[in-house]
Amino acid sequence: MSRRIVMSMLAGATLLASAFFGTGAAAAQAADVPPEFGTDWHDPVTAAPPVDRPHTPSCQVTLADTQFRDFTPYRGTYTPPQGCGDRWSRVVLRLDGKVKGRQYDRLGYLHVGGVEILRTSTPEPSPDGIAWHVEKDVTRYSDTFRGAQDVEMLIGNVVDDTYTGVIDVHVTLTFYAGRPAERTPDRVLTLADTPDGTTLTTPRNSERIVAEVYATGSGGGCEEFWYLTVADPASYSCKADHGPYREVQIKVDGRLAGIAAPFPNVWTGGWSDPFLWYVLPAPGAFDVRPVTYDLTPFAGLLDDGRPHRVEVSVAGVPAGQPGWSTPVNVLVWQDAHRDHVTGALTADRATDMANSSVYTPGPENRVTTDAGHRLTVSGYLDTSHGRVTTTVTRTLANTSVHHWTDGENTDGLDATWSDVQTVTVGGHGPARTTHTRRTYSLNGATTIGTDDRLRTVLTLGDRATAVALRDGRRTAWSRLDDTYSGDAAYTMNVPRDQRHAVGTSSERYRLYGSDGCYDHELATAQGLLTEDRDRC
């Protein structure tokens, strides 16, 4: 079993979204570490694995070569590559960026033919300037890349006398000739806007349907830090009607079709301390992983040739409050031997959503949250290879303890989210089951002393296990652990050269499974890369 398939299992479906930022460098000697941050630091890097590139002929197409100074999108056109055919073993997106001066972290997206192929954020620059890159396997969007398309990209930015950083980006797609190791979707669809909302019309012979949602809490508001929000009567600056629990839901014709736990993305200015993130970004900060939903149980309903209403929402966000972006792609695999596949949805059962958020006032205020939800959907299709039944069960859980002092000079969180999914596909042959468990954790605290010295200590974890079974026997397995830890401090309300900032950070990315081992560890101090170690 290839690493590509193992990584796909961890994505919650047979899809891949691996990314790599920067390149490794020789570790510095401890004696070379400066006592505090200077005006320049190492370019951003991450311990995540690089995209595997085939040793086959390749062709490259430029998607964008532009600068972002404001909120004007870049618009261009894409033309399929010449000389690499229209079937590719791999398609790799690469973004090269650079910025210098002073700038906030900025959020961005890249659309080709209306399909979102990248959601990203940016590092905050040094005065002398930094460069970074992002690579992502986008083979699953091959259907989009086979025809000419409009391109739209935006990294919203503000440039003025204070914020001087102009964001330069160059984005390419590289196409590798050959057949992919796994069958890619036959169609990649987006939702259509109608007077009644957004709708989806799938081919009438769709036999597998997966929706992916690039769900992110936006920058600049309380929903960027949704996991810290509290309900009345707690006295905290970020409020939500029912506390911090968030759940990304997708509905088909008003029926709940999928639930997912959002990842607690932390951007490079997050937790009031950019010195945590100057070299090592938080996991997923530059390549946001979409949440995915297997909608195959609904295929019998969707295959009638008519448009169906599809809605994505984030449960827990106060009514009327903005702050979340939820673009949707729909990936469809078709039955090559039938023009029309029929079937039915046979089960759609959800528990009541549990959401308890208890406020305990005191010298250190505390909100304890315990929440969760469970959904089972099942349906069948009468395909050219017989009746196929797909059952999807998903269970979400969230526990957290948020504590803060009056004035919020101490503000901390210890939180865990779990998202467990089992997909069972049965027909005339052996039953196939894929079981995935994703666990996210965030444990951190920010304190501000009487001397205006701000310190943040934070650990962020992204863990997952996946097991594939055929007729009850294990055929593949994988285990992922991507953990970031940081500790940084600086003096507030003074000019930049008087902040006396210090900070250490580390990231270890471990992936074990039936394909072998990947284990990479990085460490930094005061903006210098001090460790770069491969353990496998």
Phi, psi and omega in degrees: 000133185279158175299328180300318180288321177300314178297325179298318179301320181290340176282354177093359176199177180278065180228158180233137174214068179268150184218156179215130183241124179073188178226159179292158178218159179298138181293139178282155174285147182304326182293341182277350184288124179289161181290338178204172179298141173258211181265000179213156180207174184298145175300152180300139177220167175215157180277355183297154184287151175287163174288130175292129180247128180292156176266063180229164177303149184222159175228148183235140178233135176273126178268323183202143173215097193203175174238148176243117179244341184211209183253030175269120180292149167278133177233132180210195179230151177243136175237132181304151182292152176256132174099359179239014180071195178237015172230128188232142178286334179201142171234124186241124173271138174226128174248124172251125182232156173208149181199147176215164180102228179232130181197149171283167166291142183232146179261150182207170178215162175224123179243138171236119183059031181082353180271128178281117180251350176205132167240131192215168167227177185240155171284156171275137191274165166271161176303328182277343176107146178227163174226148178211165172216157179232133172239143183212136174282117181240028181302328184295345178264019185305324179303320178295323187281356183278351179229164177296140186216156169283147177241134175225132179221141176214128163239095186300133189216159174231124178237123179210200182293335181265311183259099193260355188283112172269130185265114176264132177224147173225123186236131179230160167242132176246127184252127180254125183295153178120180180264139178291154179294331178236152178293125179275161179302142177286329178224145172238115188246157170238166180280145178263138176277127178229168178302335181266005183121206181263141182231160179228132173237114183261159171302149186286351178248029178292128179244351171212134183225125179232128174258141174234139185232120177276078187274120179220138169285132189284163178281154171089359180221179184295332180289348170294329180243048186303330183288353178256355185291153182225157178263159173301146010263017182298140183264084180221152190290333180251117186249151170213148188303323186233021177090203194270356185290128177233145181214126180270117185246146172234135180237146175241118182051040177084355181261135180296121184248339180194148176229152180203150174271126177287147175285139179283073181303135174239119180277178192280004169246009190292153179060032173063017187215085181296342181291346173291332198241004188300326180252312181254109175286162173295152178308131177079003185293325183262346177219091185290127179277128178287152167279146185237152180226129173274106182264012182305324176303337180267001184298324178300327176282317186286339185277017181273002177084358181256156176290142179235142181286126178235125183235137173242132179217163178246107179292138179106342178285131180304141183305131178079359182267126177282178174138353179237141172247132185223059177294146188237131165247146177237121183257130188232131171251132186253154174279110186291346186249008176218140177278336181218125177252131179251161179176195182202154169276125185251341179209140177207088188238127177233142171285166169294141178289125175272134180202092178251124179228107189252126181263129176237106180285161178165187175305326170240107180294152185215136171236122179252124184242137176220114187216163178176175185197153179220138181222136172233127175232144182213145178198167179232159175226139173264094186264179178293343178249028174102179178285129180238126179251131179240127178237128180240124175240130182226133182232125180247147176210145179217128171233139179205152172232117179252127182228142180203157176262163174302136186087349178059029175287341166237129184213117185220161181214140170231107189223149176221138176235140174232144181222105187246128182228137173235124177243122179241127180241121182231143177206222180284335179266191179299144178291141178244130182231135172239125181242122179234142176229117174253138178228125177248143178220145178218118180228111183200166178206141174244133177232144176238118181279173179295341178268015181064024177271117180260133178228134176235130174240126189210141172231131182232127183237142174231107184235150181203148170231149179216139178224132174251131182238145173231116184055038177085355181255137182290128178249340178198155177206160177202156178217126182242140173216108178244109186235129175249140173223140179211156179211113184218152181212150176202164178269127182276164170060033175226162175302158186305321184283359178246013183283336181048053185281141174226156178185141173237151178207159177208154173218136173231124181246116181239129177225113179240153177172194183294347177265353180125220193218137167226127184211110186228132182232135177234151175215150180223161171211126179052037176085003180253137176284118185253345179211137177212097191230130170262130186255352179262000000 
